[in-house]
Amino acid sequence: MFILSFWHSQPRPKLGGVNKLVYAGWHKQFCDTLHGANINKVYDFISRKKLTPRRQVVVGIVDSGADTTCLSLRPSFWRNANEKLNGRDDDGNGYVDDLHGWNFLGTADGKFNMVSAGTEEYRQFKRLYPKYKGVTNAAQVKPGDKEEFAYYLDMRKKAKINSYLTFFEISVKKQQALASADSIVRGKIGAGVDTLTLRGLTKLSVEDPRWATYLNYMLADLFRTSLSTKWTAYLNKTRADHALMARRIHGIEHDKDKRLLMGDNMLDAADLSYGNNNVCVDGYEHGNFVASVVAGQPADSAYAGIFPQARLMIVRVCPDGDEYDKDVSSGIRYAVDNGAKVINLSLGKYTSPQAKMVNDAIAYAAAHDVLIVAAAGNNGRDIDTVAYYPSALDNAGRPFENYIRVGASGRDGKKLQISNFGIRAVDLYAPGEQIAGVYPGDKANLADGTSVATPIVSAIASMLRAYYPKLTAARVKRLLVATARQEGGIKIVDALAAFENVKKIK
């Protein structure tokens, strides 16, 4: 329980079921039974109008990385034309050998790449634990620290660590009781302790008034442990379990966050030159799938991406666990500075200590006419009432005009049950049920959630910007939102309607 509570709060795409061949590619259709994004009709519209892309659009996949050997993605990878694989920063952009993108979760020498991280709530709890571990109530806290202490308690609760710390305190008392009980037992039966079972222990006649108290500490164990278990084996097992808990508690206070190995100042958004060029790191399944929904080119066309002509810039910022604000900020800025016109963020979380840093990066993208498309999250929550990050609000509290937050809809045109929602917080929805794509190693499959709904919108946006290069990021957002279908109480992106109304929506 303790380890699992550190994992990411937004579920990653899950594998599809037995009907994957039936539903592969349904999200490109729109008919009575399949309420997709109406993309197939856009292909007909383009053919009928004899349109051709007027510029190549780079889509920044700011995610967990991708498999650079994946045959389905290789034709679509962005290639930094001014960079050579020679250990030098040929184009002078501050990144050595960034052929297909950049990894902000690796050391410069490439010897360490961060794969796993805790939830943001756990990281914040861990940061403050040494300061407040002995504090039992707010009365013990200095007046100037009361707000921080309240935040610490909130993070401790949200990290689901309260019960574990309480259990450890009980375990300490239990170990003391067991040590005393063992001393009594050995004094009573001597060498016979080596053959004593738990059944025999319960039948011992002990006059010490503390004996009943000691047995109470073992009561739960006696119900779930075989009574034929040797007393000494039981003691060794409980001691080992306690030692493991003690190591974990010690680690909370003393083990440093491995993210510090990157060597950057995590509070300085301008400190961008860190990481390495390896975007193909374990844990890249999520980013690989997301990229394939945009522009994958597998042999089986049912799993092909929506706009294979787009070029995929892979920017690794997501470990297994909540992403760090600094890396999201850096990833956005890298994508903007290196030519992306659409950025896909299939990420998000509920605690963001450096929210302004990320919002400043979104503002930077807006200033450079870059559209950002982001996932709404997969917890079925109303994010009009619960904070969800990136908040994508400017310094005046207004939503950014270059930022689209996407929820997930099902084949029936209704909101997918797991999708977060919100009249104000979610701009539109896109198909997010059994979406076809490709995992590393060219493994075609289906996945669910807002993480795979988001690249559908990113792909449509990249098509619009390729065929109509005068469209600004803000205008693309207005176009997609204004032409979305009103269906099942939500607005679902409609690619055909967007293409047909390009000249009408200003």
Disulfide bonds with the S-S distance in Angstrom:
none
